[in-house]
């Protein structure tokens, strides 16, 4: 769609839309789902989208987000419910704490999430980790954020800057940076940025924001079976299974893309299929169901257990979808395109320009992926003219990813996912998750600047 207004008008509409949304939810206490749908429709109309097209565009954006989130969340919470009620999550929590010590429990969760986050996407990893986070939090008490934020921040760091995640891969490809070098440097940067921008910030500040521990999204109030818990290796195997399947998918897809293996092959096709995230989670759910739940409960009780697990997440899924609707409307209205045109020639140093453009696009339309890909395309001509070194190209990828990470807010579906999973209202999510994403992104950018200087 050709934007109906200039960049200034569109930016004003976007800012007013966010302000109205916050007013409805925080001041007037309107339900977040209703408020998001209402503001999405109003924003589309105000931005000049033809009235006849508004419903279809809004529903398409809503459905696109649900297609990415609903399957993962639904399958993930089923796995989480089984691990929680059979005592498996407690076994994992006890083992982690015994290895790291009580005072390092947040560190243990974060390190584990960094390892799991290499091949698995942010939302899928967070869902699978929920039972462990809640088990550790219940054991030691205090605010759930002390344990939730290190893990969530670790998944966010890996997802933002480490291949094979799609954002950094797309950005690296767009500006001809080496995927392999981006992976090697990205892992180091992700760990350092997580320590500074997530772990330190959480333990010193954000983890002290009081958010009560409420794991009813997993348990439905049902007590865990602690009399005969499963073995640690059994539980760890269930959690590692989707990670290994997804890793195999990534490896063989990459090998097939670069021509290292043949385009056809039944075995490779099967591995790529089973490594699709929803399929991998479904396989893990079946393993958990028939090796943990059915051995303890009747088939009818197991069915009831899994059915119960879906009830508490309906609101989470709908609100997340509505958040995607809001972001989709903002993108369709031309706000991202208008910003791209106005920011392309701002005259800053290349790496600073990459960060500023990505940040502005991220704040305006919510999607980190759109911010990454759009920014990489915008600066690609400047990159070719500047002829940076291989290491400096990686630094540019990191700077773009840093800008696409900061300032997660109400037009980002991930903002709603994190806030609702851990029982936070909008104000608290802005005070904690938005701040954490910003300190993480700024830490990544500072490291990128250092790499650019020595590259």
C-alpha positions in Angstrom: 0.0 0.0 0.0 1.2 3.5 -0.8 1.3 5.6 2.4 -1.6 8.0 2.6 0.4 10.6 4.6 3.9 11.8 5.0 6.4 10.4 7.5 5.7 13.0 10.1 2.0 12.4 10.1 2.4 8.6 10.2 4.8 8.9 13.1 2.3 11.1 15.0 -0.5 8.6 14.4 1.8 5.8 15.7 2.7 7.7 18.8 -0.9 8.6 19.5 -2.0 5.0 19.0 0.6 3.8 21.6 -0.5 6.5 24.0 -4.2 5.7 23.6 -3.4 2.0 24.1 -1.6 2.6 27.3 -4.3 4.9 28.5 -7.0 2.3 27.9 -5.1 -0.6 29.6 -3.4 1.2 32.5 -5.8 4.0 33.4 -9.2 2.8 32.2 -8.4 -0.9 33.0 -9.7 -2.2 29.6 -8.8 -5.8 28.9 -5.6 -5.9 26.9 -7.1 -8.0 24.1 -10.1 -5.7 23.6 -7.9 -2.6 23.8 -5.4 -3.9 21.2 -8.1 -4.9 18.7 -9.8 -1.5 19.1 -6.6 0.5 18.8 -5.4 -1.6 15.8 -8.6 -0.9 13.9 -8.6 2.8 14.8 -5.0 3.1 13.8 -5.6 1.6 10.4 -8.5 4.0 9.8 -6.5 7.0 11.0 -3.5 6.0 8.8 -5.6 6.1 5.7 -6.1 2.4 5.1 -9.3 2.0 3.0 -12.2 1.1 5.3 -13.1 -2.0 3.2 -9.6 -3.3 3.7 -9.2 -2.7 7.4 -10.8 -6.0 8.7 -8.9 -8.2 6.2 -5.6 -6.6 7.0 -6.1 -6.7 10.8 -7.3 -10.4 10.7 -4.3 -11.3 8.5 -1.8 -9.8 10.9 -3.6 -11.4 13.8 -3.6 -14.8 12.1 0.0 -14.6 11.1 1.1 -14.0 14.6 -1.1 -16.8 15.9 0.3 -19.1 13.3 3.8 -18.6 14.8 2.8 -18.5 18.4 -0.3 -20.6 19.1 1.2 -24.0 18.1 4.4 -23.4 20.0 2.7 -22.1 23.1 0.1 -24.8 23.1 2.5 -27.7 22.7 5.0 -26.2 25.0 2.6 -25.7 27.9 1.4 -29.3 27.5 5.0 -30.5 27.9 5.4 -28.1 30.8 2.3 -29.3 32.5 3.5 -32.9 32.3 7.0 -32.1 33.6 5.5 -30.0 36.4 2.9 -32.4 37.8 5.1 -35.5 37.5 7.9 -33.8 39.5 10.2 -33.6 36.5 10.6 -29.9 36.7 11.5 -30.1 40.4 14.2 -32.7 39.6 15.7 -30.4 37.0 15.6 -27.4 39.4 17.1 -29.4 42.2 20.0 -30.6 40.0 20.7 -27.1 38.6 20.8 -25.6 42.1 22.9 -28.4 43.5 25.5 -27.8 40.7 25.6 -24.0 40.9 24.5 -23.4 44.5 21.5 -21.6 45.9 22.9 -18.1 45.5 23.7 -18.8 41.8 20.2 -20.1 40.9 19.5 -17.2 38.5 22.9 -17.8 36.9 22.2 -21.5 36.5 18.9 -20.7 34.7 20.6 -18.2 32.4 23.5 -20.4 31.5 21.1 -23.3 30.7 19.0 -21.0 28.6 22.0 -19.8 26.7 22.9 -23.4 25.8 19.3 -24.3 24.8 18.9 -21.0 22.9 21.5 -21.8 20.3 19.1 -23.6 17.9 15.7 -22.9 19.4 13.6 -19.8 18.9 12.9 -17.3 21.7 9.2 -18.1 22.2 9.6 -21.9 21.9 12.6 -21.9 24.3 10.8 -19.7 26.9 7.7 -22.0 26.9 9.8 -25.1 27.3 11.7 -23.5 30.2 8.7 -22.3 32.1 8.4 -25.3 34.4 12.1 -25.0 35.4 11.8 -21.3 36.1 8.8 -21.7 38.3 10.2 -24.7 40.2 13.3 -22.8 41.1 11.3 -19.6 42.0 9.0 -21.6 44.2 11.9 -23.2 46.0 13.6 -20.0 47.0 10.7 -17.5 46.9 10.9 -13.8 46.3 10.0 -12.2 43.0 9.6 -14.5 40.0 11.6 -12.0 37.9 14.8 -12.9 39.7 14.7 -16.3 38.0 12.6 -15.5 34.9 14.5 -12.6 33.4 18.0 -14.2 33.2 16.5 -17.1 31.3 14.2 -15.0 29.1 17.1 -12.6 28.4 19.4 -15.4 27.5 16.9 -16.7 24.9 16.5 -13.1 23.6 20.3 -12.6 23.2 20.8 -15.8 21.3 17.8 -15.2 19.1 18.9 -11.7 18.3 22.5 -12.2 17.2 23.5 -15.8 16.8 23.0 -17.8 13.6 21.1 -20.0 12.7 18.3 -17.7 14.0 16.7 -16.0 11.0 17.3 -12.3 11.9 21.1 -12.4 12.0 21.3 -14.8 9.1 19.1 -12.5 7.0 21.1 -9.4 8.0 24.4 -11.1 7.3 23.3 -12.3 3.9 22.0 -8.9 2.9 25.4 -7.1 3.6 27.6 -10.1 2.5 28.9 -10.9 6.0 30.2 -14.3 6.8 27.6 -16.5 8.5 30.3 -18.6 10.1 32.2 -15.6 11.5 28.9 -14.1 12.6 28.2 -17.3 14.5 31.6 -17.4 16.2 31.7 -13.8 17.2 28.0 -13.7 17.9 28.2 -16.5 20.6 30.9 -14.6 22.5 29.0 -11.3 22.2 25.8 -12.9 23.3 27.3 -14.3 26.4 29.1 -11.1 27.4 26.1 -8.9 26.6 23.9 -11.3 28.6 26.2 -11.0 31.6 26.3 -7.2 31.5 22.9 -6.3 30.1 20.8 -9.1 31.6 22.3 -10.9 34.6 23.9 -8.0 36.3 20.9 -5.7 35.7 18.5 -8.4 37.0 20.3 -9.3 40.1 21.1 -5.6 41.0 17.8 -4.1 40.1 15.0 -5.6 38.0 14.9 -8.9 39.9 13.9 -6.9 43.0 10.7 -5.7 41.4 8.1 -7.6 43.3 6.1 -9.9 41.0 4.5 -12.8 42.9 5.2 -16.4 41.8 2.1 -17.7 40.0 2.6 -20.9 38.1 -1.1 -21.6 37.5 -0.5 -21.2 33.8 1.3 -24.5 34.0 -0.3 -26.4 36.9 -3.8 -25.0 37.1 -3.3 -25.2 40.9 -2.5 -28.9 40.8 0.3 -30.1 43.1 3.3 -31.8 41.7 3.9 -35.5 42.4 7.0 -35.5 44.5 6.7 -39.1 45.8 8.1 -40.8 42.8 9.8 -38.3 40.5 11.4 -39.3 37.2 15.1 -39.4 36.8 17.2 -36.4 35.8 18.4 -38.0 32.6 14.9 -38.8 31.6 13.6 -35.3 32.1 16.7 -33.7 30.5 16.3 -36.0 27.5 12.7 -34.8 27.0 13.9 -31.2 27.0 16.9 -31.9 24.8 14.9 -33.8 22.2 13.3 -30.7 20.5 16.7 -28.9 20.6 18.5 -31.8 18.9 15.7 -32.2 16.3 15.7 -28.4 15.5 19.6 -28.4 15.4 19.5 -31.3 12.8 17.0 -29.3 10.8 19.3 -26.3 10.8 22.4 -28.2 9.9 20.9 -30.1 7.0 19.0 -27.2 5.6 22.2 -25.2 5.6 24.2 -28.0 4.0 21.5 -28.4 1.3 21.3 -24.6 0.7 25.0 -24.2 0.1 25.2 -27.3 -2.1 27.2 -29.6 0.3 24.5 -32.3 0.0 22.1 -33.2 -2.7 18.8 -31.4 -3.1 16.9 -34.7 -2.8 17.1 -37.5 -0.2 14.4 -39.1 1.9 16.5 -39.2 5.1 17.4 -35.6 4.9 13.9 -34.6 4.1 12.7 -36.5 7.1 15.3 -34.8 9.4 14.3 -31.4 8.1 10.6 -32.2 8.6 11.0 -33.5 12.2 13.2 -30.5 13.0 10.5 -27.9 12.2 9.8 -26.3 15.6 6.1 -27.4 15.9 6.9 -30.9 14.8 9.8 -31.2 17.2 7.7 -30.0 20.1 4.9 -32.4 19.1 7.3 -35.4 19.1 8.7 -34.3 22.5 5.1 -34.0 23.8 4.3 -37.5 22.7 7.5 -38.8 24.4 6.6 -37.0 27.6 3.0 -38.2 27.5 3.8 -41.9 27.0 7.0 -42.1 29.2 5.9 -39.9 32.1 2.2 -39.2 32.3 0.7 -42.5 31.1 2.9 -44.4 33.5 1.4 -42.5 36.4 -2.2 -41.7 35.4 -4.9 -43.4 33.4 -5.3 -42.4 29.8 -8.5 -40.5 30.7 -6.6 -38.6 33.5 -3.8 -37.8 31.1 -6.2 -36.4 28.5 -7.8 -34.3 31.3 -4.4 -33.1 32.4 -3.4 -32.0 28.9 -6.8 -30.4 28.3 -6.5 -28.5 31.6 -3.2 -27.1 30.5 -4.7 -25.2 27.5 -7.2 -23.2 29.5 -4.9 -20.8 31.3 -3.0 -19.9 28.0 -6.0 -18.9 25.9 -5.8 -15.3 27.1 -2.0 -15.2 26.5 -2.4 -16.5 23.0 -5.2 -14.0 22.1 -3.4 -11.0 23.6 -0.2 -12.0 21.8 -2.1 -12.3 18.5 -3.7 -8.9 19.1 -0.3 -7.5 19.7 0.8 -8.9 16.4 -2.3 -7.3 14.8 -1.3 -3.9 16.2 2.3 -4.2 14.9 1.0 -5.5 11.5 -1.3 -2.6 11.1 1.5 -0.2 11.8 3.7 -1.9 9.2 0.9 -2.0 6.5 0.1 1.6 7.0 3.5 2.5 5.7 5.2 3.8 8.9 8.2 1.5 8.4 8.6 2.5 4.8 8.3 6.2 5.6 10.9 5.9 8.3 13.2 4.0 6.0 13.1 6.8 3.4 13.7 9.5 5.9 16.5 7.8 7.8 18.5 6.4 4.9 20.6 9.5 4.5 21.1 10.8 8.0 24.8 11.2 7.7 26.0 9.3 10.8 28.9 6.8 10.8 27.9 3.6 9.2 27.7 1.5 12.3 25.9 4.2 14.3 23.5 4.7 11.4 22.8 0.9 11.4 21.9 1.0 15.1 19.8 4.2 14.9 17.8 3.0 11.9 17.1 -0.4 13.4 16.1 1.1 16.7 13.7 3.6 15.1 12.1 0.9 13.0 11.8 -1.4 16.0 10.1 1.2 18.1 7.8 2.3 15.4 6.4 -1.0 14.2 7.4 -3.6 16.8 8.8 -6.5 14.7 12.5 -7.1 15.4 12.7 -9.2 12.2 11.3 -6.4 10.0 13.7 -3.9 11.7 16.7 -6.3 11.0 15.9 -7.0 7.4 14.8 -3.5 6.5 17.9 -1.9 8.0 20.3 -4.3 6.4 18.7 -3.5 3.0 18.9 0.2 3.6 22.6 0.2 4.5 23.7 -2.4 2.0 24.7 0.2 -0.6 26.7 2.2 2.0 28.4 -1.0 3.1 29.5 -1.8 -0.4 31.0 1.7 -0.8 32.7 1.6 2.6 34.3 -1.8 1.9 34.6 -2.8 5.5 36.7 -5.8 6.7 35.1 -9.2 7.4 35.1 -8.5 11.1 33.6 -5.0 10.6 30.8 -6.6 8.6 30.0 -8.8 11.6 30.0 -5.7 13.8 27.4 -4.2 11.5 25.2 -7.3 11.8 25.5 -7.0 15.6 24.7 -3.3 15.6 21.6 -3.9 13.5 20.5 -6.7 15.8 21.2 -4.5 18.8 18.8 -1.8 17.5 16.2 -4.4 16.7 16.3 -5.6 20.3 15.9 -2.5 22.3 12.7 -0.9 23.6 10.3 -3.8 23.2 6.9 -2.4 24.0 3.1 -2.7 23.3 3.4 -3.2 19.5 5.7 -6.2 20.0 4.0 -9.6 20.4 6.9 -10.8 22.5 6.2 -8.1 25.1 2.8 -9.5 25.7 4.0 -13.1 25.8 6.6 -12.4 28.5 4.3 -10.2 30.5 1.4 -12.6 30.6 3.5 -15.7 31.2 5.0 -14.2 34.4 1.8 -12.5 35.6 2.9 -8.8 35.0 0.6 -6.0 34.1 1.5 -3.6 31.3 3.2 -1.0 33.6 5.4 -3.6 35.3 6.3 -5.2 31.9 7.4 -1.8 30.7 9.5 -1.3 33.9 11.2 -4.6 33.6 11.1 -6.4 30.2 11.3 -3.2 28.1 14.3 -2.0 30.3 16.0 -5.4 30.1 15.7 -5.6 26.3 17.1 -2.1 26.1 20.1 -2.8 28.4 20.7 -6.0 26.4 20.6 -4.2 23.1 22.8 -1.4 24.3 25.4 -3.9 25.6 25.4 -5.6 22.2 25.9 -2.3 20.4 28.8 -1.2 22.7 30.5 -4.5 21.9 29.8 -4.1 18.2 31.5 -0.6 18.4 34.6 -2.2 19.9 34.7 -4.9 17.2 34.3 -2.2 14.5 37.1 -0.2 16.0 39.6 -3.1 16.0 38.3 -4.8 12.8 
